[in-house]
Amino acid sequence: MTRGALTREEILDAAAGLVRQHGPGALTMRKLAAGLGTAVTSIYWHVGNREQLLDALVERTVREMGAVRPAGRTPADRIVSVARGLRRELRARPHLIAMVHERGLTERMFLPAQQALVHEVHAAGLRGARAADTVRAVQFQIVGFVLVERNRERSPAQYPAEGEVWDPAAVPGDPALSRALSRPADPERIFLLSVRALVSALLADPGR
């Protein structure tokens, strides 16, 4: 690939791919150039030095995270859709999100989604402090859930394993519970269950 055929977005795409797979430490100008089949000088010409490249990746990540849009027929449905979208985006780019946080841009990154949530809680009839509490409760649920997921994924193997802990005989009154708890958790299902329950409770009786 010649310099004339290379674009800034292609460089950022390749750099983001390296960071997603191996973390920021794996991103070097030489490795990036080799992956793109171009000279290191071409990378510098398009994006500047490594720090400028990292800054550009952070700015792009902030923009992409702001692209989460609500969908659904009711305010509750649309709030849940924002929560699902944010969780998906946070999980898709943990290293990039960490870079955003390190540069002090986390609040700016979440602002578009927060504004979307404000719009929906207003549509549901909430105002003032209760509306603000609802928005923050949903945000905390999303971020907290993702942190728990990441911690579980990075934790060492457990002995006994999750599926070996529960014996149906241990809960004679509810063997179905033991069987269910002996199966691996479905994070997507649990996330939706918890967010829907939280949103339903927060939006209930807005005049109270």
N, CA, C and O of each residue as an XYZ file, in Angstrom:
832
protein
N       0.853     -1.195      0.000
C       0.000      0.000      0.000
C       0.887      1.243      0.000
O       1.778      1.362      0.841
N       0.663      2.146     -0.908
C       1.445      3.368     -0.975
C       0.839      4.433     -0.100
O      -0.307      4.331      0.337
N       1.650      5.486      0.155
C       1.153      6.546      1.022
C      -0.078      7.227      0.450
O      -0.971      7.644      1.188
N      -0.118      7.335     -0.884
C      -1.268      7.996     -1.498
C      -2.556      7.233     -1.297
O      -3.632      7.832     -1.266
N      -2.465      5.881     -1.155
C      -3.666      5.069     -0.978
C      -4.087      4.965      0.482
O      -5.204      4.543      0.778
N      -3.193      5.350      1.399
C      -3.474      5.204      2.822
C      -4.262      6.409      3.335
O      -3.989      7.546      2.953
N      -5.241      6.149      4.203
C      -6.017      7.237      4.790
C      -5.852      7.239      6.304
O      -5.449      6.237      6.895
N      -6.160      8.349      6.912
C      -6.078      8.488      8.364
C      -7.006      7.493      9.057
O      -6.640      6.897     10.071
N      -8.210      7.316      8.505
C      -9.163      6.392      9.129
C      -8.675      4.953      9.072
O      -8.903      4.185     10.007
N      -8.004      4.576      7.983
C      -7.457      3.227      7.891
C      -6.380      3.006      8.955
O      -6.289      1.931      9.548
N      -5.581      4.023      9.182
C      -4.552      3.931     10.208
C      -5.199      3.795     11.581
O      -4.781      2.966     12.389
N      -6.218      4.607     11.843
C      -6.896      4.538     13.137
C      -7.597      3.192     13.326
O      -7.614      2.646     14.430
N      -8.169      2.664     12.255
C      -8.803      1.344     12.338
C      -7.782      0.278     12.730
O      -8.034     -0.545     13.610
N      -6.637      0.304     12.072
C      -5.599     -0.689     12.352
C      -5.046     -0.514     13.766
O      -4.819     -1.494     14.476
N      -4.836      0.724     14.163
C      -4.322      0.992     15.512
C      -5.331      0.538     16.564
O      -4.955     -0.072     17.565
N      -6.600      0.833     16.342
C      -7.637      0.413     17.288
C      -7.691     -1.104     17.385
O      -7.915     -1.652     18.465
N      -7.488     -1.785     16.261
C      -7.488     -3.242     16.274
C      -6.359     -3.803     17.129
O      -6.554     -4.760     17.879
N      -5.170     -3.199     17.011
C      -4.036     -3.638     17.832
C      -4.318     -3.416     19.320
O      -4.040     -4.281     20.150
N      -4.870     -2.251     19.642
C      -5.153     -1.939     21.041
C      -6.219     -2.875     21.589
O      -6.092     -3.359     22.714
N      -7.273     -3.141     20.813
C      -8.332     -4.038     21.271
C      -7.784     -5.431     21.581
O      -8.167     -6.054     22.571
N      -6.890     -5.905     20.728
C      -6.381     -7.267     20.884
C      -5.330     -7.398     21.976
O      -5.332     -8.364     22.738
N      -4.436     -6.423     22.046
C      -3.260     -6.601     22.898
C      -3.015     -5.476     23.893
O      -2.083     -5.567     24.692
N      -3.823     -4.417     23.873
C      -3.614     -3.306     24.790
C      -2.726     -2.230     24.200
O      -2.045     -2.472     23.204
N      -2.718     -1.042     24.797
C      -1.948      0.083     24.264
C      -0.459     -0.192     24.154
O       0.205      0.332     23.260
N       0.078     -1.016     25.064
C       1.501     -1.291     25.033
C       1.962     -1.982     23.766
O       3.135     -1.895     23.403
N       1.044     -2.675     23.081
C       1.402     -3.388     21.857
C       1.422     -2.482     20.639
O       1.863     -2.890     19.564
N       0.942     -1.247     20.801
C       0.850     -0.343     19.666
C       2.165      0.414     19.485
O       2.474      1.330     20.247
N       2.922      0.028     18.487
C       4.124      0.763     18.105
C       3.972      1.218     16.660
O       3.253      0.600     15.876
N       4.646      2.288     16.321
C       4.536      2.810     14.961
C       5.094      1.798     13.960
O       4.569      1.656     12.855
N       6.150      1.103     14.347
C       6.750      0.116     13.446
C       5.799     -1.063     13.210
O       5.627     -1.507     12.075
N       5.189     -1.562     14.277
C       4.254     -2.681     14.130
C       3.024     -2.259     13.332
O       2.516     -3.025     12.513
N       2.554     -1.054     13.570
C       1.396     -0.551     12.836
C       1.711     -0.421     11.354
O       0.910     -0.818     10.508
N       2.874      0.133     11.040
C       3.274      0.293      9.644
C       3.410     -1.059      8.956
O       3.005     -1.222      7.805
N       3.990     -2.038      9.677
C       4.150     -3.373      9.093
C       2.799     -3.995      8.789
O       2.619     -4.617      7.742
N       1.854     -3.831      9.696
C       0.527     -4.386      9.480
C      -0.199     -3.758      8.312
O      -1.001     -4.410      7.642
N       0.085     -2.489      8.068
C      -0.557     -1.773      6.963
C       0.231     -1.891      5.666
O      -0.245     -1.476      4.610
N       1.437     -2.456      5.740
C       2.259     -2.590      4.543
C       2.765     -1.263      4.021
O       2.837     -1.052      2.811
N       3.118     -0.361      4.934
C       3.585      0.958      4.532
C       4.813      1.335      5.352
O       5.239      0.580      6.225
N       5.372      2.489      5.072
C       6.542      2.959      5.804
C       6.115      3.688      7.077
O       5.030      4.267      7.136
N       6.977      3.655      8.091
C       6.687      4.360      9.337
C       6.493      5.851      9.076
O       5.660      6.492      9.716
N       7.258      6.400      8.139
C       7.137      7.835      7.823
C       5.745      8.176      7.322
O       5.259      9.287      7.535
N       5.098      7.221      6.656
C       3.737      7.456      6.173
C       2.760      7.571      7.336
O       1.839      8.387      7.298
N       2.962      6.748      8.379
C       2.125      6.822      9.568
C       2.278      8.194     10.219
O       1.291      8.845     10.561
N       3.523      8.620     10.384
C       3.774      9.938     10.987
C       3.125     11.048     10.161
O       2.575     11.999     10.716
N       3.188     10.924      8.856
C       2.643     11.961      7.963
C       1.141     12.119      8.153
O       0.607     13.224      8.072
N       0.466     10.999      8.407
C      -0.993     11.035      8.531
C      -1.478     11.371      9.939
O      -2.460     12.098     10.093
N      -0.810     10.856     10.960
C      -1.359     10.994     12.319
C      -0.392     11.609     13.331
O      -0.773     11.826     14.481
N       0.820     11.889     12.939
C       1.784     12.440     13.892
C       2.488     11.333     14.662
O       2.561     10.198     14.191
N       3.002     11.655     15.837
C       3.746     10.668     16.624
C       2.798      9.734     17.390
O       1.577      9.825     17.258
N       3.378      8.848     18.183
C       2.563      7.834     18.868
C       1.564      8.467     19.839
O       0.412      8.036     19.903
N       1.990      9.485     20.594
C       1.077     10.130     21.533
C      -0.077     10.798     20.806
O      -1.216     10.762     21.273
N       0.211     11.403     19.673
C      -0.865     12.022     18.883
C      -1.805     10.959     18.328
O      -3.012     11.177     18.223
N      -1.241      9.808     17.975
C      -2.068      8.700     17.507
C      -2.984      8.215     18.617
O      -4.170      7.986     18.379
N      -2.453      8.051     19.835
C      -3.273      7.620     20.962
C      -4.369      8.641     21.268
O      -5.505      8.269     21.566
N      -4.025      9.927     21.193
C      -5.033     10.974     21.408
C      -6.147     10.873     20.375
O      -7.323     11.035     20.701
N      -5.766     10.602     19.118
C      -6.767     10.477     18.055
C      -7.662      9.268     18.296
O      -8.864      9.325     18.037
N      -7.084      8.173     18.792
C      -7.886      6.985     19.102
C      -8.873      7.272     20.226
O     -10.024      6.838     20.182
N      -8.412      8.007     21.229
C      -9.281      8.361     22.347
C     -10.437      9.230     21.863
O     -11.588      8.990     22.227
N     -10.139     10.234     21.047
C     -11.189     11.123     20.532
C     -12.195     10.335     19.702
O     -13.399     10.572     19.795
N     -11.712      9.408     18.899
C     -12.628      8.621     18.075
C     -13.487      7.708     18.939
O     -14.672      7.523     18.662
N     -12.898      7.139     19.982
C     -13.666      6.291     20.891
C     -14.776      7.080     21.568
O     -15.895      6.587     21.708
N     -14.469      8.309     21.991
C     -15.481      9.178     22.604
C     -16.623      9.424     21.619
O     -17.792      9.369     21.999
N     -16.291      9.693     20.369
C     -17.335      9.931     19.351
C     -18.169      8.681     19.116
O     -19.395      8.758     19.030
N     -17.515      7.534     19.013
C     -18.243      6.289     18.749
C     -19.166      5.916     19.900
O     -20.277      5.435     19.676
N     -18.718      6.131     21.118
C     -19.566      5.844     22.267
C     -20.775      6.772     22.306
O     -21.822      6.415     22.845
N     -20.627      7.957     21.735
C     -21.741      8.895     21.685
C     -22.776      8.548     20.643
O     -23.817      9.200     20.561
N     -22.504      7.517     19.833
C     -23.423      7.149     18.764
C     -24.518      6.192     19.217
O     -25.374      5.816     18.417
N     -24.505      5.791     20.492
C     -25.554      4.900     21.005
C     -26.883      5.649     20.997
O     -26.988      6.739     21.560
N     -27.886      5.073     20.365
C     -29.189      5.726     20.226
C     -30.300      4.844     20.791
O     -30.252      3.622     20.652
N     -31.303      5.457     21.429
C     -32.414      4.660     21.975
C     -33.319      4.121     20.879
O     -33.454      4.720     19.812
N     -33.938      2.978     21.162
C     -34.900      2.376     20.247
C     -35.980      1.695     21.070
O     -35.709      1.182     22.157
N     -37.203      1.688     20.554
C     -38.302      1.043     21.266
C     -39.535      1.914     21.288
O     -39.482      3.089     20.925
N     -40.658      1.337     21.718
C     -41.941      2.035     21.673
C     -42.212      2.863     22.918
O     -42.927      3.863     22.850
N     -41.653      2.464     24.051
C     -41.941      3.154     25.315
C     -40.652      3.714     25.905
O     -39.564      3.271     25.538
N     -40.757      4.686     26.818
C     -39.546      5.181     27.491
C     -38.751      4.056     28.154
O     -37.522      4.039     28.083
N     -39.448      3.115     28.799
C     -38.752      2.008     29.454
C     -37.968      1.179     28.437
O     -36.812      0.827     28.669
N     -38.613      0.871     27.307
C     -37.929      0.100     26.260
C     -36.705      0.852     25.745
O     -35.654      0.254     25.513
N     -36.843      2.152     25.569
C     -35.739      2.937     25.014
C     -34.586      3.068     26.025
O     -33.417      3.067     25.639
N     -34.920      3.179     27.307
C     -33.864      3.219     28.331
C     -33.101      1.896     28.336
O     -31.871      1.887     28.391
N     -33.825      0.787     28.280
C     -33.177     -0.525     28.247
C     -32.304     -0.658     27.004
O     -31.223     -1.243     27.068
N     -32.761     -0.120     25.874
C     -31.963     -0.213     24.642
C     -30.666      0.580     24.764
O     -29.627      0.152     24.261
N     -30.722      1.731     25.427
C     -29.494      2.509     25.661
C     -28.546      1.717     26.564
O     -27.340      1.672     26.319
N     -29.095      1.097     27.601
C     -28.275      0.297     28.516
C     -27.600     -0.853     27.777
O     -26.412     -1.112     27.972
N     -28.357     -1.536     26.933
C     -27.778     -2.646     26.169
C     -26.689     -2.152     25.223
O     -25.640     -2.783     25.088
N     -26.943     -1.022     24.571
C     -25.968     -0.473     23.636
C     -24.679     -0.079     24.339
O     -23.586     -0.364     23.849
N     -24.807      0.575     25.486
C     -23.618      0.988     26.231
C     -22.821     -0.224     26.708
O     -21.596     -0.251     26.586
N     -23.510     -1.217     27.245
C     -22.796     -2.421     27.692
C     -22.054     -3.063     26.531
O     -20.898     -3.461     26.674
N     -22.709     -3.164     25.388
C     -22.074     -3.778     24.216
C     -20.815     -3.012     23.801
O     -19.777     -3.612     23.522
N     -20.918     -1.680     23.765
C     -19.775     -0.867     23.345
C     -18.648     -0.907     24.369
O     -17.476     -0.961     23.995
N     -18.984     -0.881     25.645
C     -17.958     -0.947     26.694
C     -17.216     -2.276     26.646
O     -15.999     -2.320     26.824
N     -17.946     -3.352     26.406
C     -17.316     -4.671     26.355
C     -16.491     -4.854     25.092
O     -15.526     -5.617     25.090
N     -16.852     -4.174     24.033
C     -16.157     -4.359     22.753
C     -14.785     -3.703     22.726
O     -13.942     -4.075     21.911
N     -14.545     -2.725     23.611
C     -13.286     -1.967     23.534
C     -12.736     -1.608     24.911
O     -12.531     -0.427     25.191
N     -12.492     -2.588     25.775
C     -12.058     -2.269     27.144
C     -10.763     -1.469     27.217
O     -10.656     -0.547     28.025
N      -9.776     -1.807     26.382
C      -8.503     -1.077     26.425
C      -8.681      0.377     25.987
O      -8.083      1.285     26.564
N      -9.501      0.586     24.972
C      -9.742      1.946     24.493
C     -10.505      2.758     25.534
O     -10.218      3.937     25.742
N     -11.481      2.122     26.191
C     -12.228      2.804     27.249
C     -11.293      3.179     28.390
O     -11.416      4.260     28.966
N     -10.355      2.285     28.719
C      -9.382      2.582     29.778
C      -8.533      3.793     29.399
O      -8.203      4.612     30.258
N      -8.179      3.912     28.129
C      -7.401      5.063     27.668
C      -8.207      6.359     27.799
O      -7.670      7.399     28.179
N      -9.487      6.279     27.482
C     -10.360      7.449     27.649
C     -10.382      7.868     29.111
O     -10.271      9.052     29.430
N     -10.527      6.892     29.991
C     -10.588      7.175     31.431
C      -9.277      7.789     31.921
O      -9.286      8.741     32.701
N      -8.162      7.247     31.467
C      -6.854      7.748     31.893
C      -6.633      9.198     31.484
O      -5.888      9.925     32.141
N      -7.279      9.618     30.401
C      -7.134     10.991     29.925
C      -8.213     11.913     30.485
O      -8.330     13.062     30.060
N      -9.001     11.413     31.439
C      -9.986     12.247     32.110
C     -11.175     12.632     31.263
O     -11.770     13.689     31.472
N     -11.537     11.776     30.291
C     -12.627     12.111     29.374
C     -13.848     11.205     29.548
O     -14.720     11.164     28.680
N     -13.911     10.481     30.668
C     -15.007      9.540     30.869
C     -16.363     10.230     30.891
O     -17.309      9.768     30.252
N     -16.461     11.339     31.627
C     -17.751     12.038     31.725
C     -18.193     12.558     30.363
O     -19.372     12.485     30.017
N     -17.254     13.077     29.601
C     -17.588     13.551     28.256
C     -18.036     12.399     27.369
O     -18.948     12.555     26.557
N     -17.397     11.244     27.521
C     -17.748     10.082     26.713
C     -19.177      9.627     26.989
O     -19.901      9.247     26.069
N     -19.586      9.668     28.277
C     -20.921      9.198     28.642
C     -22.009     10.250     28.453
O     -23.194      9.931     28.550
N     -21.632     11.491     28.188
C     -22.624     12.573     28.125
C     -23.736     12.326     27.110
O     -24.900     12.500     27.469
N     -23.455     11.930     25.856
C     -24.563     11.711     24.905
C     -25.565     10.670     25.389
O     -26.773     10.861     25.253
N     -25.068      9.563     25.958
C     -25.979      8.539     26.472
C     -26.753      9.068     27.664
O     -27.936      8.769     27.821
N     -26.093      9.854     28.505
C     -26.775     10.448     29.654
C     -27.884     11.390     29.188
O     -28.971     11.406     29.765
N     -27.612     12.165     28.158
C     -28.635     13.058     27.611
C     -29.808     12.269     27.039
O     -30.963     12.671     27.183
N     -29.508     11.150     26.391
C     -30.585     10.302     25.855
C     -31.434      9.745     26.995
O     -32.658      9.685     26.881
N     -30.801      9.341     28.081
C     -31.540      8.827     29.231
C     -32.403      9.911     29.865
O     -33.536      9.648     30.271
N     -31.869     11.135     29.951
C     -32.656     12.255     30.490
C     -33.917     12.468     29.657
O     -35.002     12.676     30.198
N     -33.764     12.414     28.349
C     -34.921     12.599     27.464
C     -35.991     11.542     27.740
O     -37.183     11.847     27.762
N     -35.559     10.313     27.948
C     -36.520      9.228     28.160
C     -37.171      9.286     29.531
O     -38.363      9.005     29.649
N     -36.421      9.643     30.577
C     -37.059      9.733     31.893
C     -38.032     10.905     31.933
O     -39.044     10.842     32.632
N     -37.741     11.978     31.191
C     -38.710     13.059     31.057
C     -39.968     12.567     30.353
O     -41.085     12.898     30.752
N     -39.775     11.767     29.294
C     -40.929     11.227     28.566
C     -41.773     10.331     29.457
O     -42.978     10.191     29.246
N     -41.136      9.721     30.457
C     -41.860      8.858     31.395
C     -42.519      9.644     32.513
O     -43.224      9.063     33.338
N     -42.306     10.964     32.560
C     -42.969     11.806     33.549
C     -42.138     12.161     34.759
O     -42.643     12.810     35.675
N     -40.882     11.757     34.796
C     -40.029     12.075     35.942
C     -39.382     13.439     35.754
O     -39.071     13.848     34.635
N     -39.185     14.137     36.871
C     -38.551     15.457     36.831
C     -37.634     15.615     38.054
O     -37.720     14.857     39.020
N     -36.777     16.598     37.981
C     -35.968     16.992     39.124
C     -35.013     15.924     39.621
O     -34.434     15.163     38.846
N     -34.865     15.891     40.961
C     -33.893     14.995     41.581
C     -34.207     13.531     41.290
O     -33.298     12.719     41.120
N     -35.517     13.190     41.231
C     -35.842     11.792     40.975
C     -35.424     11.391     39.560
O     -34.963     10.271     39.342
N     -35.584     12.292     38.614
C     -35.141     12.012     37.245
C     -33.625     11.827     37.213
O     -33.122     10.906     36.571
N     -32.899     12.706     37.909
C     -31.435     12.601     37.956
C     -31.005     11.298     38.608
O     -30.086     10.639     38.124
N     -31.663     10.914     39.711
C     -31.325      9.665     40.382
C     -31.561      8.465     39.462
O     -30.783      7.511     39.458
N     -32.635      8.526     38.692
C     -32.952      7.428     37.772
C     -31.866      7.280     36.710
O     -31.408      6.172     36.432
N     -31.459      8.400     36.120
C     -30.404      8.373     35.102
C     -29.121      7.786     35.688
O     -28.485      6.935     35.066
N     -28.748      8.230     36.863
C     -27.498      7.754     37.462
C     -27.595      6.292     37.888
O     -26.620      5.549     37.773
N     -28.744      5.880     38.373
C     -28.910      4.486     38.776
C     -28.723      3.557     37.577
O     -28.091      2.506     37.688
N     -29.275      3.953     36.438
C     -29.110      3.145     35.222
C     -27.640      3.123     34.794
O     -27.110      2.071     34.435
N     -26.986      4.285     34.834
C     -25.571      4.336     34.472
C     -24.727      3.452     35.382
O     -23.876      2.697     34.913
N     -24.968      3.552     36.683
C     -24.193      2.749     37.631
C     -24.424      1.263     37.403
O     -23.494      0.464     37.509
N     -25.668      0.890     37.089
C     -25.976     -0.507     36.833
C     -25.188     -1.015     35.627
O     -24.635     -2.114     35.669
N     -25.133     -0.228     34.558
C     -24.414     -0.645     33.346
C     -22.931     -0.826     33.641
O     -22.360     -1.885     33.380
N     -22.315      0.220     34.189
C     -20.873      0.182     34.426
C     -20.510     -0.883     35.454
O     -19.539     -1.619     35.279
N     -21.295     -0.962     36.528
C     -21.026     -1.963     37.548
C     -21.140     -3.378     37.009
O     -20.325     -4.238     37.344
N     -22.138     -3.626     36.179
C     -22.324     -4.959     35.606
C     -21.140     -5.329     34.727
O     -20.632     -6.447     34.797
N     -20.700     -4.379     33.892
C     -19.564     -4.643     33.005
C     -18.299     -4.929     33.812
O     -17.523     -5.816     33.459
N     -18.091     -4.182     34.892
C     -16.918     -4.424     35.741
C     -16.960     -5.825     36.355
O     -15.938     -6.509     36.420
N     -18.140     -6.248     36.804
C     -18.279     -7.599     37.365
C     -18.002     -8.641     36.287
O     -17.304     -9.624     36.539
N     -18.541     -8.436     35.097
C     -18.279     -9.366     33.994
C     -16.792     -9.491     33.704
O     -16.262    -10.596     33.584
N     -16.120     -8.344     33.593
C     -14.692     -8.345     33.288
C     -13.908     -9.041     34.396
O     -12.961     -9.777     34.116
N     -14.290     -8.817     35.638
C     -13.597     -9.448     36.751
C     -13.776    -10.965     36.718
O     -12.829    -11.710     36.972
N     -14.978    -11.415     36.410
C     -15.227    -12.858     36.322
C     -14.416    -13.481     35.192
O     -13.886    -14.583     35.340
N     -14.319    -12.788     34.078
C     -13.583    -13.313     32.921
C     -12.081    -13.387     33.188
O     -11.396    -14.268     32.668
N     -11.573    -12.461     33.999
C     -10.131    -12.427     34.259
C      -9.728    -13.243     35.487
O      -8.538    -13.442     35.731
N     -10.697    -13.712     36.255
C     -10.375    -14.416     37.496
C      -9.805    -15.798     37.194
O     -10.111    -16.377     36.151
N      -8.985    -16.330     38.084
C      -8.440    -17.679     37.876
C      -9.548    -18.728     37.956
O     -10.640    -18.466     38.461
N      -9.243    -19.906     37.450
C     -10.213    -21.001     37.500
C     -10.608    -21.277     38.944
O      -9.767    -21.274     39.843
N     -11.894    -21.515     39.153
C     -12.427    -21.717     40.497
C     -12.620    -23.206     40.785
O     -13.061    -23.966     39.923
N     -12.281    -23.608     42.011
C     -12.450    -24.993     42.438
C     -13.162    -25.012     43.791
O     -12.617    -24.491     44.763
N     -14.343    -25.587     43.886
C     -15.076    -26.219     42.774
C     -15.609    -25.182     41.789
O     -15.765    -24.008     42.127
N     -15.881    -25.629     40.577
C     -16.407    -24.750     39.546
C     -17.853    -24.383     39.852
O     -18.510    -25.008     40.685
N     -18.331    -23.352     39.157
C     -19.687    -22.864     39.407
C     -20.722    -23.982     39.292
O     -21.640    -24.068     40.107
N     -20.575    -24.834     38.286
C     -21.549    -25.896     38.080
C     -21.472    -27.026     39.080
O     -22.350    -27.888     39.110
N     -20.416    -27.037     39.915
C     -20.243    -28.124     40.873
C     -20.637    -27.736     42.299
O     -20.680    -28.587     43.187
N     -20.921    -26.467     42.513
C     -21.201    -25.990     43.865
C     -22.572    -26.445     44.345
O     -22.733    -26.889     45.482
N     -23.563    -26.328     43.453
C     -24.939    -26.580     43.882
C     -25.341    -28.022     43.643
O     -25.266    -28.535     42.526
N     -25.770    -28.660     44.718
C     -26.290    -30.020     44.681
C     -27.797    -29.941     44.917
O     -28.232    -29.387     45.927
N     -28.603    -30.488     43.998
C     -30.059    -30.419     44.201
C     -30.512    -30.884     45.570
O     -31.523    -30.405     46.083
N     -29.771    -31.821     46.175
C     -30.161    -32.316     47.498
C     -29.961    -31.268     48.582
O     -30.517    -31.376     49.675
N     -29.149    -30.236     48.264
C     -28.878    -29.206     49.275
C     -30.074    -28.291     49.488
O     -30.180    -27.645     50.531
N     -30.974    -28.227     48.519
C     -32.179    -27.395     48.636
C     -33.377    -28.291     48.328
O     -33.922    -28.237     47.225
N     -33.784    -29.100     49.278
C     -34.840    -30.081     49.002
C     -36.158    -29.464     48.590
O     -36.940    -30.087     47.872
N     -36.409    -28.258     49.031
C     -37.679    -27.629     48.684
C     -37.704    -26.999     47.310
O     -38.769    -26.611     46.830
N     -36.549    -26.889     46.663
C     -36.502    -26.223     45.359
C     -35.365    -26.793     44.516
O     -34.385    -26.098     44.249
N     -35.486    -28.042     44.099
C     -34.418    -28.645     43.293
C     -34.199    -27.926     41.960
O     -33.090    -27.934     41.425
N     -35.239    -27.312     41.428
C     -35.084    -26.591     40.157
C     -34.119    -25.426     40.310
O     -33.378    -25.105     39.381
N     -34.123    -24.780     41.495
C     -33.186    -23.678     41.750
C     -31.755    -24.199     41.725
O     -30.881    -23.576     41.121
N     -31.505    -25.330     42.371
C     -30.163    -25.895     42.387
C     -29.704    -26.262     40.977
O     -28.553    -26.028     40.608
N     -30.617    -26.838     40.195
C     -30.246    -27.195     38.820
C     -29.913    -25.951     38.006
O     -28.963    -25.948     37.223
N     -30.701    -24.894     38.196
C     -30.459    -23.650     37.451
C     -29.138    -23.012     37.860
O     -28.389    -22.527     37.012
N     -28.851    -23.011     39.170
C     -27.615    -22.404     39.648
C     -26.386    -23.243     39.306
O     -25.264    -22.738     39.342
N     -26.588    -24.504     38.980
C     -25.458    -25.354     38.595
C     -25.049    -25.134     37.149
O     -23.983    -25.576     36.721
N     -25.910    -24.444     36.392
C     -25.568    -24.134     35.006
C     -24.843    -22.790     34.941
O     -25.060    -21.937     35.802
N     -23.987    -22.586     33.936
C     -23.294    -21.305     33.813
C     -24.284    -20.159     33.653
O     -25.328    -20.307     33.018
N     -23.946    -19.019     34.236
C     -24.806    -17.842     34.115
C     -24.787    -17.317     32.684
O     -23.768    -17.400     31.997
N     -25.909    -16.784     32.246
C     -26.016    -16.133     30.938
C     -25.971    -14.621     31.185
O     -26.999    -14.035     31.524
N     -24.819    -13.979     31.026
C     -24.700    -12.551     31.368
C     -25.697    -11.653     30.645
O     -26.239    -10.725     31.245
N     -25.942    -11.913     29.375
C     -26.888    -11.085     28.630
C     -28.278    -11.172     29.241
O     -28.952    -10.157     29.418
N     -28.700    -12.374     29.558
C     -30.028    -12.567     30.147
C     -30.120    -11.902     31.523
O     -31.114    -11.243     31.832
N     -29.084    -12.075     32.344
C     -29.091    -11.482     33.680
C     -29.053     -9.965     33.593
O     -29.701     -9.275     34.380
N     -28.293     -9.449     32.637
C     -28.229     -7.993     32.468
C     -29.608     -7.437     32.113
O     -30.064     -6.466     32.716
N     -30.261     -8.049     31.142
C     -31.592     -7.573     30.745
C     -32.585     -7.695     31.895
O     -33.386     -6.788     32.124
N     -32.537     -8.801     32.611
C     -33.441     -8.994     33.745
C     -33.250     -7.890     34.782
O     -34.223     -7.306     35.260
N     -32.005     -7.611     35.126
C     -31.729     -6.617     36.166
C     -32.055     -5.203     35.707
O     -32.613     -4.418     36.475
N     -31.717     -4.869     34.472
C     -31.993     -3.512     33.976
C     -33.492     -3.283     33.844
O     -33.995     -2.225     34.222
N     -34.203     -4.262     33.313
C     -35.649     -4.098     33.166
C     -36.329     -3.941     34.522
O     -37.224     -3.112     34.681
N     -35.902     -4.739     35.495
C     -36.484     -4.634     36.835
C     -36.172     -3.268     37.451
O     -37.039     -2.642     38.060
N     -34.935     -2.815     37.290
C     -34.536     -1.520     37.824
C     -35.329     -0.397     37.175
O     -35.856      0.474     37.866
N     -35.414     -0.412     35.853
C     -36.127      0.649     35.131
C     -37.603      0.638     35.479
O     -38.204      1.696     35.670
N     -38.198     -0.556     35.563
C     -39.618     -0.654     35.915
C     -39.886     -0.042     37.279
O     -40.864      0.683     37.461
N     -39.009     -0.336     38.244
C     -39.200      0.201     39.586
C     -38.978      1.708     39.620
O     -39.710      2.422     40.305
N     -37.984      2.201     38.893
C     -37.666      3.622     38.913
C     -38.727      4.473     38.216
O     -38.956      5.622     38.595
N     -39.371      3.905     37.195
C     -40.374      4.675     36.457
C     -41.768      4.526     37.034
O     -42.689      5.222     36.605
N     -41.941      3.637     37.993
C     -43.280      3.399     38.545
C     -43.781      4.621     39.318
O     -43.040      5.235     40.086
N     -45.041      4.954     39.100
C     -45.707      6.031     39.848
C     -44.853      7.292     39.922
O     -44.439      7.688     41.011
N     -44.577      7.941     38.763
C     -43.722      9.139     38.774
C     -44.264     10.297     39.590
O     -43.508     11.208     39.927
N     -45.545     10.292     39.919
C     -46.107     11.382     40.710
C     -45.882     11.227     42.207
O     -46.202     12.131     42.979
N     -45.324     10.064     42.631
C     -45.141      9.792     44.046
C     -44.024     10.666     44.627
O     -43.724     10.575     45.817
